[in-house]
Every structure is written in structure tokens, then in C-alpha cells.
Amino acid sequence: MLRTPAVPGGAAAGPEPVPVRHGLPPQWAPHCRLLVLGSFPGQSSLAQQAYYGHPRNQFWPLLSALWGEDLTGLPPLQRQDRAVARGLAIWDVYAHCRRPGSLDADIREAVPNDLAGLVARLPGLRGIAHNGGESARLRRLTETLGPPVYRLPSTSPANASWSFERKRLAWAEVLQACGLLDPS
């Protein structure tokens, strides 16, 4: 017979609580012109300590296609460095939260990052782009920060409703507006 372990007071022990997970630091330089905001790093990204680390996430393939430079073949931290060198800052809207896996739908008790503080350190910022719907939930906040705010289709593998080409076109429009693509 299986028994549920007892806890003081006679109540049955519940499931183990999901620990608070802390996000990654922002990747930026003062010359950055576009700030891309995800929601919160997934397990692959946290393990690598680098943004967009899931092998099926389309963030790096999209930037590779748009910039004509293979970022996917670089180590994760070098990818970030190349993006920042080209004027793209990367961060997330949430500093920490509880989430048992990597799905945005499972985010609980999220605490926002100091987005205003980062934006104040980016004097040439031309735009803020939310990478997906969960990030865009904080759009009311980002719209008060000054630069134009864009909602981009998520690069997550969970967003299968948009083709790569459709995402590429949407991302190209925003990168062009912020001066991160050569006019063509």
C-alpha cells in the first residue's frame, strides 16, 4: 500500500513547489538601436546561459537570413555578441518567475525586469520589439518608454502557425525601420 508522506499538522504533503527561476542579464551596448524582448528564457537557454538556446527556436536562423551571416554555427555567447555589435539588444520582460518547463503559458508569479533602466542607457534606441505574445503583455509598460513598440511573431518552436518566411518578412520590416538592415 502506498502512502502519502505526512506533514506536521496531519495534512498530506503536496507536490513539490516550482522553484523561482532567475533570468539572464541583458545583452546590450550603448549604440544598440533595437531592443528585442522575449518573455523569459527556456530551460535550454538557462542551461547555456545564453538567449534563444533551444535548437528549434528560429531567432538565430532569422537573424542569419536577414543579415546574410551564419550566426547559428557560432557558440551561443558569440551569437549574442554579434547581434549586439550589429545594434540589437536582447533581454526579457521578466526578471524571475516560477515555471516548471519552458512554455510561456506556465509562467507564474512573474516579476518584470527594469526595462526603463535599460532603455535609459540606450541613447540611440529606435524601437522596442516584443518577441511573441507573452512578452507583449507588458506592452502598456514599454509604450511609456519612448521609442516605437512592435509586436513580432514569436520565434519559439511553439509558434508553428507562422511559416519561417512569414516571420522573416515581419522581422525584416522592424529591423529595417530601426536601421539594422541595409535598404534593398
C-alpha positions as CSV (number, residue, x, y, z in Angstrom):
1,M,0.0,0.0,0.0
2,L,1.4,3.4,-1.0
3,R,1.1,6.2,1.5
4,T,1.4,9.9,1.1
5,P,4.0,11.2,3.5
6,A,2.5,13.2,6.3
7,V,3.5,16.8,7.1
8,P,3.2,18.4,10.5
9,G,-0.4,19.0,11.4
10,G,-1.6,15.8,9.8
11,A,-2.1,17.1,6.2
12,A,-0.8,15.1,3.3
13,A,2.3,16.5,1.6
14,G,1.5,18.3,-1.7
15,P,3.6,18.4,-4.9
16,E,7.0,19.9,-4.6
17,P,6.7,23.7,-5.3
18,V,8.2,25.0,-8.5
19,P,11.3,27.0,-7.6
20,V,11.8,30.6,-8.6
21,R,13.9,30.8,-11.7
22,H,16.0,33.9,-12.5
23,G,16.5,35.2,-16.0
24,L,19.6,36.2,-17.9
25,P,21.3,39.6,-17.9
26,P,20.6,42.0,-20.8
27,Q,22.9,41.9,-23.8
28,W,23.4,45.4,-25.0
29,A,25.8,48.2,-25.8
30,P,25.0,52.0,-25.8
31,H,24.9,52.0,-29.6
32,C,22.0,49.5,-29.9
33,R,19.1,50.7,-31.9
34,L,16.6,47.9,-31.3
35,L,15.7,46.1,-28.1
36,V,14.2,42.7,-28.6
37,L,12.3,41.5,-25.5
38,G,11.3,37.8,-25.0
39,S,9.3,36.6,-22.1
40,F,11.6,34.5,-20.0
41,P,14.5,32.1,-21.0
42,G,13.5,28.5,-21.5
43,Q,15.4,25.6,-19.9
44,S,17.9,25.3,-22.8
45,S,18.7,29.0,-22.6
46,L,19.1,28.9,-18.9
47,A,21.4,25.8,-19.1
48,Q,23.5,27.6,-21.7
49,Q,23.3,31.0,-20.0
50,A,22.6,32.4,-23.4
51,Y,19.4,33.7,-25.2
52,Y,17.4,31.6,-27.6
53,G,19.3,28.4,-26.9
54,H,16.6,25.9,-27.9
55,P,17.8,24.2,-31.1
56,R,14.4,24.7,-32.8
57,N,14.0,28.4,-31.8
58,Q,14.1,30.4,-35.0
59,F,15.6,33.6,-33.5
60,W,19.2,32.9,-34.7
61,P,18.2,31.4,-38.1
62,L,16.0,34.5,-38.8
63,L,18.8,36.9,-38.0
64,S,21.2,34.8,-40.0
65,A,18.9,35.0,-43.0
66,L,18.3,38.8,-42.6
67,W,21.9,39.7,-42.1
68,G,23.5,37.2,-44.5
69,E,25.7,35.9,-41.7
70,D,25.6,32.4,-40.3
71,L,25.0,33.0,-36.6
72,T,23.7,29.5,-36.0
73,G,27.1,28.0,-36.4
74,L,28.6,30.2,-33.7
75,P,28.8,29.3,-30.0
76,P,25.8,30.8,-28.1
77,L,27.7,33.7,-26.4
78,Q,29.3,34.7,-29.7
79,R,25.9,34.9,-31.4
80,Q,24.8,37.4,-28.8
81,D,28.0,39.4,-29.2
82,R,27.4,39.6,-33.0
83,A,23.8,40.7,-32.5
84,V,24.9,43.4,-30.1
85,A,27.7,44.5,-32.4
86,R,25.1,45.0,-35.1
87,G,22.9,47.1,-32.8
88,L,20.5,44.6,-31.5
89,A,20.0,44.4,-27.7
90,I,18.4,41.3,-26.2
91,W,16.6,40.9,-22.9
92,D,13.3,39.5,-21.4
93,V,10.3,41.3,-19.9
94,Y,10.5,39.1,-16.7
95,A,13.4,39.1,-14.3
96,H,12.2,36.0,-12.4
97,C,9.2,33.7,-12.2
98,R,8.0,30.2,-11.4
99,R,7.8,28.0,-14.4
100,P,8.1,24.2,-14.4
101,G,9.2,23.9,-18.0
102,S,9.7,26.3,-20.9
103,L,6.2,27.1,-22.0
104,D,5.1,30.7,-21.6
105,A,1.6,29.5,-20.6
106,D,3.2,28.0,-17.4
107,I,4.8,31.3,-16.2
108,R,3.6,32.2,-12.7
109,E,4.5,34.9,-10.2
110,A,6.5,36.8,-12.8
111,V,8.3,40.0,-11.8
112,P,9.3,42.5,-14.6
113,N,12.8,43.5,-15.4
114,D,13.9,47.1,-15.1
115,L,13.1,47.9,-18.7
116,A,13.1,51.7,-18.1
117,G,16.6,51.5,-16.6
118,L,18.0,49.7,-19.7
119,V,16.2,52.0,-22.1
120,A,17.7,55.0,-20.4
121,R,21.2,53.5,-21.2
122,L,20.4,53.2,-24.9
123,P,20.6,56.7,-26.3
124,G,20.2,55.6,-29.9
125,L,17.3,53.3,-29.4
126,R,14.8,53.4,-32.3
127,G,12.5,50.6,-31.3
128,I,11.4,48.0,-28.8
129,A,10.2,44.7,-30.2
130,H,8.2,42.1,-28.3
131,N,9.1,38.6,-29.4
132,G,5.8,36.9,-29.0
133,G,2.5,37.3,-27.1
134,E,3.7,36.7,-23.6
135,S,6.3,39.4,-23.9
136,A,3.7,41.7,-25.5
137,R,1.6,41.5,-22.3
138,L,3.9,44.2,-21.0
139,R,3.3,46.5,-24.0
140,R,1.5,49.1,-21.8
141,L,4.7,49.5,-19.9
142,T,7.1,49.5,-22.9
143,E,4.9,52.0,-24.7
144,T,5.6,54.6,-22.0
145,L,9.4,54.3,-22.5
146,G,9.6,56.5,-25.7
147,P,10.6,54.5,-28.7
148,P,8.1,52.9,-31.0
149,V,7.0,49.4,-29.8
150,Y,6.4,46.5,-32.2
151,R,4.9,43.1,-31.6
152,L,6.7,40.4,-33.6
153,P,5.7,36.8,-34.2
154,S,7.4,34.5,-31.7
155,T,10.5,32.7,-32.8
156,S,9.6,29.9,-30.3
157,P,9.2,26.4,-31.7
158,A,5.7,26.5,-30.1
159,N,4.7,29.1,-32.7
160,A,4.1,26.8,-35.6
161,S,1.2,28.8,-37.1
162,W,3.7,31.2,-38.8
163,S,6.0,29.9,-41.5
164,F,9.7,30.9,-41.4
165,E,9.2,33.1,-44.5
166,R,6.3,34.9,-42.9
167,K,8.3,35.5,-39.7
168,R,11.3,36.6,-41.8
169,L,9.2,39.3,-43.5
170,A,7.7,40.6,-40.2
171,W,11.1,40.7,-38.6
172,A,12.7,42.3,-41.6
173,E,10.2,45.2,-41.5
174,V,11.1,46.0,-37.9
175,L,14.8,45.6,-38.3
176,Q,14.6,47.9,-41.4
177,A,12.6,50.5,-39.5
178,C,15.3,50.6,-36.8
179,G,18.3,50.8,-39.1
180,L,19.5,47.2,-38.7
181,L,19.1,46.2,-42.3
182,D,20.6,47.6,-45.4
183,P,17.9,49.0,-47.7
184,S,17.2,46.7,-50.6
